[in-house]
Amino acid sequence: DDTLTTNNSWMRLNTAAGVTPEEDYALYSGYMAGDFDYESWTRQLSALYKSRGVLTRQSAKTALNNFELKAGVIETITACRDRGYTIMLLSGGFVTMAEAVGEQVLADVVYATSDISFDDAGNFDHFISGGEEGEAKANILRTYCTKENIALTDCIALGDSENDVPLFKLTGNGVTFTWCKPDIQSAARNIIEDIRDFPALLDIL
């Protein structure tokens, strides 16, 4: 969401599940205020989805895959690959969407921290979470780099969200955008205006 695609996947999924923006925001606000932890937030949201009883495997796939790539994404990733970089798409979202985006942009490896479980009839059952998204993303990158014998400091993390901040700190090479929140910008090493500015930045890092 926002780094590579233009519309919010959670909003699309909520709509398909019959959950209002107000209901979703109330749970989000409770988590951000410290009223409950991430696991409890996920359980409560799962219960809300299940109570509506309208989300199916097919409708979830349709909602999540109804994305649009931002202008310049394909060209940017091609330019990064041409410079010898391995492209990892590491999402705090759902496997279904991450794989679909990864296929379009020809990412070398794709990981996501969340998934959805459906019952035998194909109806929503519960969310599958790897834990708080930022920590989960950092753990995935750390494990991948250990396996592939890659130094974390040789990685460059491009992102726009709070859950990218752990990646910025882990690599020391965070890149974000001028339109992101101040705390995200302060955690990044470099700030660009548009994703199409990223390849040129690689040439000077």
C-alpha positions in Angstrom: 0.0 0.0 0.0 1.2 3.5 -1.0 4.8 2.4 -1.8 3.9 0.3 -4.8 0.1 0.6 -5.1 -2.3 3.4 -5.0 -5.3 2.2 -3.1 -5.5 0.8 0.4 -5.9 -3.0 0.7 -7.4 -2.9 4.2 -10.2 -0.6 3.1 -11.0 -2.9 0.2 -11.0 -5.9 2.4 -13.1 -4.2 5.1 -15.7 -3.3 2.5 -15.8 -6.9 1.2 -16.2 -8.1 4.8 -19.0 -5.7 5.7 -16.8 -3.8 8.2 -17.2 0.0 8.3 -14.2 2.4 8.4 -15.4 3.6 11.7 -15.4 0.1 13.2 -11.9 -0.6 11.9 -10.6 2.7 13.1 -12.0 2.2 16.6 -10.0 -1.0 16.9 -6.9 0.6 15.4 -7.2 3.5 17.8 -7.5 1.1 20.8 -4.3 -0.7 19.8 -2.4 2.6 19.2 -3.6 3.9 22.6 -2.3 0.8 24.3 -5.7 -0.5 25.4 -4.8 -4.0 24.0 -1.8 -5.6 22.3 -1.4 -6.6 18.6 -2.6 -10.2 19.1 -5.8 -9.0 20.8 -6.3 -6.4 18.1 -6.1 -9.2 15.5 -8.5 -11.4 17.4 -11.1 -8.7 17.8 -10.9 -7.8 14.1 -11.2 -11.5 13.2 -14.3 -11.7 15.4 -15.8 -8.7 13.8 -15.2 -10.1 10.3 -16.6 -13.5 11.3 -19.7 -11.9 12.8 -20.6 -10.4 9.5 -20.3 -13.7 7.7 -19.9 -12.3 4.2 -16.2 -12.6 3.4 -15.3 -15.7 1.3 -12.0 -16.9 -0.1 -13.0 -15.6 -3.5 -14.3 -12.2 -2.4 -11.2 -11.7 -0.3 -8.9 -12.5 -3.3 -10.9 -10.2 -5.5 -10.7 -7.3 -3.0 -7.0 -7.7 -2.3 -6.0 -8.1 -5.9 -8.0 -5.1 -7.1 -4.9 -2.9 -6.8 -3.3 -0.4 -9.2 0.5 0.0 -9.4 1.8 3.5 -8.9 3.3 5.3 -11.9 6.9 4.3 -12.5 7.0 1.2 -10.3 7.9 -1.3 -13.0 10.5 1.0 -14.5 12.0 1.6 -11.1 12.3 -2.1 -10.2 13.7 -2.9 -13.6 16.4 -0.2 -13.0 17.2 -1.6 -9.6 17.6 -5.1 -11.1 19.8 -3.7 -13.9 22.1 -2.4 -11.2 22.5 -5.9 -9.8 20.1 -5.7 -6.9 17.9 -8.6 -5.7 14.3 -7.4 -5.4 12.5 -8.5 -2.2 8.9 -7.5 -1.8 8.3 -7.6 2.0 4.8 -6.6 3.0 3.1 -6.1 6.3 -0.1 -7.1 4.4 -1.5 -10.3 3.1 0.1 -13.1 1.2 -2.5 -13.1 -1.6 -1.9 -9.4 -2.5 1.9 -9.6 -2.0 2.2 -12.5 -4.4 0.0 -10.8 -7.0 2.0 -7.5 -6.8 5.2 -9.5 -6.7 4.2 -11.3 -9.9 3.5 -8.0 -11.7 6.7 -6.3 -10.7 8.8 -9.5 -11.2 10.1 -9.5 -7.6 12.8 -12.1 -6.9 11.4 -13.1 -3.5 8.0 -12.2 -1.9 7.1 -12.3 1.8 4.1 -11.1 3.8 3.5 -11.1 7.5 -0.2 -11.9 7.4 -2.6 -14.3 5.8 -6.3 -15.3 6.0 -7.7 -18.7 7.0 -11.0 -19.9 5.5 -13.1 -22.9 6.6 -13.9 -25.9 4.4 -16.8 -24.0 2.8 -14.5 -21.1 1.8 -15.8 -18.7 4.4 -13.6 -16.4 6.6 -12.4 -18.0 9.7 -9.6 -16.0 11.2 -6.5 -13.9 10.4 -3.1 -15.5 10.5 -0.5 -13.1 11.9 3.2 -13.2 12.2 3.0 -10.7 15.0 3.4 -6.9 15.1 4.1 -6.0 11.5 7.3 -4.0 11.9 9.0 -6.7 14.1 7.8 -9.4 11.8 9.2 -7.7 8.7 12.5 -7.2 10.5 12.6 -10.9 11.5 11.9 -12.0 7.9 14.7 -9.9 6.5 17.2 -11.0 9.2 16.4 -14.7 8.6 16.7 -14.2 4.8 20.0 -12.4 5.0 21.4 -15.0 7.3 20.4 -17.8 5.0 21.7 -16.1 1.9 24.9 -14.8 3.6 24.0 -11.2 2.9 25.1 -8.4 5.2 22.1 -6.4 6.5 24.0 -3.2 5.8 24.1 -4.2 2.1 20.3 -4.0 2.0 18.3 -0.9 1.2 14.8 -0.7 2.6 12.3 1.5 0.7 9.0 2.1 2.5 6.4 4.6 3.7 4.9 3.1 6.9 5.6 2.9 10.6 6.1 -0.8 10.1 9.1 0.0 7.9 11.0 1.8 10.6 12.5 -1.5 12.1 13.8 -2.2 8.6 15.4 1.2 8.4 17.1 0.7 11.7 18.1 -2.8 10.9 19.8 -2.0 7.7 20.9 1.6 8.4 19.8 2.3 4.8 16.1 3.3 5.0 14.6 5.3 2.2 11.2 7.0 2.5 9.2 9.8 0.9 8.6 13.5 1.4 4.9 12.9 2.0 5.5 10.4 4.9 5.0 11.2 8.6 7.9 13.0 10.3 8.7 10.0 12.6 9.1 7.8 9.5 11.3 10.4 7.7 13.5 10.8 10.8 14.2 7.1 10.9 15.2 7.0 7.2 18.7 7.7 5.9 17.4 9.2 2.7 14.1 10.9 1.6 12.9 11.0 -2.0 9.9 12.6 -3.6 8.8 9.9 -6.0 9.6 6.2 -6.4 11.1 7.1 -9.8 13.9 8.9 -7.9 15.1 5.7 -6.2 17.4 4.3 -8.9 19.4 7.5 -9.1 19.8 7.5 -5.3 21.3 3.9 -5.5 24.1 5.3 -7.7 25.3 7.5 -4.9 24.8 5.3 -1.9 
